[in-house]
Amino acid sequence: MRMSLENKVQKDFYYDVRAKITEFFSDAEVAAKKEQPDSESKIEILSLKMIKANIKLNDKANNVRSEEDQKPRGEAK
């Protein structure tokens, strides 16, 4: 996702998710050797519990300074 300067605030959501992932195989040996589900597998969300949400200023938006703001001010003594 590309950030815009208009996106000054970021909100992160944290959830505990319990899911059932279903995948079909030609035989039990192939299924036993498979260590993780395929991206094409069927996913069913069984439970969803929100843990917390954090809101903070977007770092990229905070680091943007106008040209006028970047000019040195005052004189060195």
Backbone torsions as a table, in degrees:
resi	resn	phi	psi	omega
1	MET	NA	130.4	-179.0
2	ARG	-85.8	134.0	-178.8
3	MET	-86.7	139.5	175.2
4	SER	-109.2	153.9	177.4
5	LEU	-65.2	-17.8	177.6
6	GLU	-73.6	-19.2	180.0
7	ASN	-87.1	79.5	-174.5
8	LYS	-88.8	-18.4	-176.4
9	VAL	-121.8	136.1	179.6
10	GLN	-115.0	136.0	175.9
11	LYS	-124.3	122.5	178.4
12	ASP	-105.9	131.7	178.3
13	PHE	-107.2	137.1	177.7
14	TYR	-120.4	125.5	-177.9
15	TYR	-130.0	147.9	163.7
16	ASP	-95.2	129.1	-176.7
17	VAL	-124.3	132.3	171.0
18	ARG	-111.1	121.9	-174.5
19	ALA	-132.9	151.8	174.3
20	LYS	-111.3	125.6	-179.3
21	ILE	-115.2	124.6	-176.7
22	THR	-114.9	131.5	177.9
23	GLU	-140.5	146.1	-178.4
24	PHE	-110.3	142.9	-177.8
25	PHE	-130.2	161.3	-179.9
26	SER	-75.2	-29.8	176.4
27	ASP	-155.7	169.3	-175.1
28	ALA	-66.8	-32.4	-179.2
29	GLU	-64.6	-44.1	178.0
30	VAL	-63.7	-41.8	179.4
31	ALA	-64.2	-39.9	-178.5
32	ALA	-67.3	-33.6	-178.7
33	LYS	-78.1	-19.5	-177.8
34	LYS	-72.5	124.5	-176.0
35	GLU	-96.4	-22.8	177.9
36	GLN	-147.6	154.0	-176.9
37	PRO	-67.9	154.9	177.2
38	ASP	-79.3	154.1	179.4
39	SER	-65.0	-16.1	179.3
40	GLU	-91.4	1.2	-177.8
41	SER	-66.0	155.2	176.2
42	LYS	-80.9	130.5	-179.5
43	ILE	-119.5	129.4	176.8
44	GLU	-121.6	121.7	177.8
45	ILE	-79.7	119.2	-178.8
46	LEU	-90.7	-38.7	176.1
47	SER	-153.0	150.1	-176.9
48	LEU	-139.8	119.6	-177.8
49	LYS	-127.1	120.8	178.2
50	MET	-74.3	129.3	-180.0
51	ILE	-93.6	-51.4	179.1
52	LYS	-166.5	168.5	173.8
53	ALA	-139.3	137.2	178.3
54	ASN	-116.2	137.1	175.4
55	ILE	-117.8	129.5	178.7
56	LYS	-148.3	161.3	176.2
57	LEU	-70.9	139.8	-179.7
58	ASN	-69.3	123.4	-178.0
59	ASP	-56.4	-41.0	-178.9
60	LYS	-64.8	-38.6	179.1
61	ALA	-69.0	-34.2	-179.8
62	ASN	-70.8	-27.9	-176.2
63	ASN	-87.4	-4.8	-179.8
64	VAL	-83.9	124.8	179.4
65	ARG	-123.1	145.2	178.0
66	SER	-69.8	161.0	178.3
67	GLU	-59.8	-39.3	-179.9
68	GLU	-63.6	-37.5	-178.9
69	ASP	-70.0	-24.3	-176.8
70	GLN	-83.6	-12.2	-179.3
71	LYS	-74.1	138.1	177.3
72	PRO	-63.9	147.9	179.6
73	ARG	-120.9	148.4	177.3
74	GLY	78.7	-176.4	-178.5
75	GLU	-126.1	143.8	175.4
76	ALA	-76.5	142.5	179.6
77	LYS	-109.5	NA	NA
